[in-house]
Amino acid sequence: LNKNVIRTCLCGIKNISNIKQYSSRTRDVEKSQELTESSVNQTLDKISSKYKIFKDSDSVEIPDDYEAQYKYPGLVEEEEPKVHDPFEGLNLERGTTGVFEIEDLVEVLERENSQDIFVAALPEHLEYVDYICIVTAKSYRHMQAVAEFVKKVYKRKRNENDIIPRIEGESSRDWMAIDLGNIALHIFSKEARPKYDLESLWAVGCEFDAEYNKEDPIVEMLERHSIYLKDLKPAR
């Protein structure tokens, strides 16, 4: 035989063996893939028997207003942020007996979390104010906040002829007072209020007020000396 023919036959035999080897490897890969898929399916079956599997197709579409706003501008109205109004719900009309009626002032004091609100009506012959109002604050900052808020509401309610009141004792940590014209407001700390006890002074009268009737050592001394000197007569 010709050498070229023999060489060609040998190359063909090598190619056939390579093809057989490739096809066998391909079958092995396909078998391994089949085994892998079957094992995955078995695993999924086991999981599905214990747990519920959720798919994207089962999900419910939730509309997003912000997303719709960007996709379709003009369809969604943007809500304006709400601004807190500290005077909301309060009566901002001027009273008849004064800038504040006592009921309006008590409502303002309750809004500011004032404690132990005391109100006493004064008799007309005193010609001082119509009401005395006493409250307790939780701290010095709370005293300031109550006094400032009462003053702000007063400014909203007043007429042009009403004088804006001053906060007396503004630097004191025990007591502040505001003369509202028809009402005298006293704001005390927890420690100072029982010490001054204005409730007893204005509710039952000075003759029953222990602080008012407390003996003064100087007055007692002068009275005692006046007793010693009462029998003395001027020299001639």
C-alpha positions in Angstrom: 0.0 0.0 0.0 1.0 3.6 -0.5 2.4 5.2 2.6 0.0 8.2 2.3 -3.0 5.9 2.2 -1.8 4.1 5.3 -1.2 7.4 7.1 -4.7 8.6 6.3 -6.2 5.4 7.6 -4.3 5.7 10.8 -5.4 9.3 11.3 -9.0 8.3 10.7 -8.8 5.5 13.3 -7.4 8.1 15.9 -10.3 10.5 15.1 -12.8 7.8 15.5 -11.3 6.9 18.9 -11.3 10.5 19.9 -15.0 10.8 18.9 -15.9 7.8 21.0 -14.0 9.2 24.0 -15.8 12.6 23.6 -19.2 11.0 23.2 -18.6 8.9 26.3 -17.5 11.9 28.3 -20.6 13.8 27.0 -22.8 10.9 28.2 -21.1 11.0 31.6 -21.7 14.8 31.9 -25.4 14.4 30.9 -25.8 11.6 33.4 -24.3 13.7 36.2 -26.5 16.6 35.2 -29.5 14.3 35.3 -28.5 13.1 38.8 -27.9 16.6 40.0 -31.3 17.8 38.7 -33.0 14.8 40.3 -31.3 15.4 43.6 -32.3 19.1 43.5 -35.9 18.1 42.7 -35.9 15.6 45.6 -34.5 18.3 47.9 -37.1 20.8 46.8 -39.8 18.2 47.4 -38.6 17.6 50.9 -38.5 21.4 51.6 -41.9 22.0 50.1 -43.4 19.3 52.4 -42.2 21.3 55.4 -42.2 24.9 54.2 -44.2 27.0 51.9 -42.3 28.2 48.9 -43.1 31.7 47.6 -42.5 32.7 44.0 -42.4 36.1 42.4 -45.5 35.2 40.5 -47.4 34.7 43.7 -46.6 38.1 45.2 -49.2 40.9 45.2 -48.1 44.2 43.6 -48.1 47.0 46.2 -48.4 50.5 44.6 -45.7 52.9 45.7 -46.9 56.5 45.7 -43.4 57.9 45.6 -42.4 55.6 42.7 -45.6 56.6 40.9 -44.7 60.2 41.6 -41.4 59.9 39.8 -42.8 57.8 36.9 -46.0 59.8 36.4 -45.4 63.3 37.8 -48.7 65.1 38.5 -50.7 62.0 39.4 -49.7 62.0 43.1 -50.2 65.2 45.1 -47.4 65.8 47.5 -48.7 66.4 51.1 -47.3 69.5 52.8 -45.7 68.8 56.2 -47.9 69.7 59.1 -46.6 72.6 61.3 -47.4 72.3 65.0 -49.5 75.2 66.2 -48.9 75.7 70.0 -52.1 77.9 70.2 -54.3 75.3 68.5 -57.6 74.7 70.5 -57.1 77.8 72.7 -59.5 80.7 72.9 -57.6 83.6 71.4 -60.4 86.1 71.8 -60.0 88.8 74.4 -62.1 88.2 77.6 -64.7 90.7 78.9 -63.4 91.2 82.4 -59.8 91.2 81.2 -57.5 89.8 78.6 -57.9 86.4 80.2 -61.0 85.0 81.7 -60.0 82.7 84.5 -61.3 79.6 82.6 -59.1 80.4 79.6 -56.0 80.9 81.9 -56.6 77.6 83.6 -56.8 75.9 80.2 -53.5 77.4 79.2 -51.9 76.3 82.5 -53.1 72.8 82.0 -51.7 72.8 78.4 -48.3 73.6 79.9 -48.6 70.7 82.5 -48.8 73.0 85.5 -49.4 71.2 88.8 -51.9 71.8 91.7 -53.7 74.7 90.1 -55.4 76.8 92.8 -57.9 79.7 92.1 -59.5 82.0 94.6 -62.0 84.8 93.9 -61.2 88.0 95.9 -63.9 90.3 97.3 -64.5 93.5 95.4 -63.7 95.8 98.3 -60.0 94.8 98.2 -59.7 96.5 94.8 -56.8 94.4 93.9 -57.7 91.7 91.3 -60.6 89.5 90.6 -58.7 86.2 91.0 -55.6 84.8 92.6 -54.1 81.8 90.6 -51.3 79.7 92.1 -49.6 76.8 90.3 -46.5 74.6 90.9 -43.8 74.0 88.2 -41.6 70.9 88.0 -38.3 72.8 87.6 -36.8 76.2 87.0 -37.0 75.7 83.2 -40.7 74.7 83.6 -41.4 77.9 85.5 -39.9 79.9 82.7 -41.8 77.9 80.1 -45.2 78.4 81.8 -44.6 82.1 82.3 -43.4 82.7 78.8 -46.3 80.8 77.2 -48.9 82.7 79.3 -47.3 85.9 78.1 -47.4 84.8 74.4 -51.1 83.9 74.7 -51.8 87.2 76.4 -50.2 89.0 73.4 -52.4 87.1 71.0 -55.6 87.9 73.0 -55.0 91.5 73.9 -56.2 94.7 72.3 -53.9 97.6 71.5 -54.7 99.4 74.8 -53.8 96.4 76.9 -50.3 96.7 78.4 -48.0 93.6 78.0 -47.3 92.3 81.5 -43.8 91.8 83.0 -42.7 88.5 84.5 -41.7 89.3 88.1 -38.9 87.3 89.6 -37.8 86.0 86.2 -34.4 85.1 87.6 -35.7 83.4 90.7 -35.7 79.7 91.0 -38.6 79.6 93.6 -41.2 82.1 92.5 -42.4 84.0 89.5 -45.5 86.2 89.2 -47.5 87.9 86.4 -50.0 90.7 86.9 -52.6 90.0 84.1 -54.8 92.9 85.2 -57.8 91.0 86.5 -55.8 87.9 87.6 -52.6 87.6 89.6 -50.7 84.5 88.6 -48.1 83.0 90.9 -45.8 80.2 89.7 -43.9 78.4 92.5 -41.3 75.6 92.8 -42.3 72.5 94.7 -40.1 73.6 97.7 -41.2 77.2 97.9 -45.0 76.8 97.5 -45.7 75.2 100.9 -43.2 77.6 102.6 -45.2 80.8 101.5 -48.6 79.0 101.6 -50.5 81.8 99.7 -53.5 79.5 99.5 -54.2 79.9 103.2 -53.5 83.7 103.1 -56.1 84.3 100.3 -58.6 81.5 101.0 -59.2 81.7 104.8 -57.8 85.1 105.6 -54.7 86.5 107.3 -56.0 85.8 110.8 -55.8 82.0 110.0 -52.5 82.2 108.2 -49.6 80.7 110.3 -46.9 82.6 108.4 -48.7 85.9 108.8 -49.3 85.4 112.5 -45.8 84.1 113.2 -44.3 86.0 116.1 -41.6 88.5 115.2 -38.8 88.6 117.9 -38.2 92.3 117.3 -41.8 93.2 117.8 -42.0 91.1 120.9 -38.9 92.8 122.3 -40.4 96.3 121.7 -43.7 95.3 123.3 -41.9 93.9 126.4 -39.9 97.2 126.8 -43.0 99.3 126.3 -44.5 97.4 129.3 -41.5 98.3 131.5 -41.6 101.9 130.5 -45.4 102.5 130.8 -45.2 103.6 134.4 -42.4 106.1 133.9 -43.2 109.8 134.0 -41.3 112.6 132.3 -38.9 114.5 134.6 -39.8 118.1 135.6 
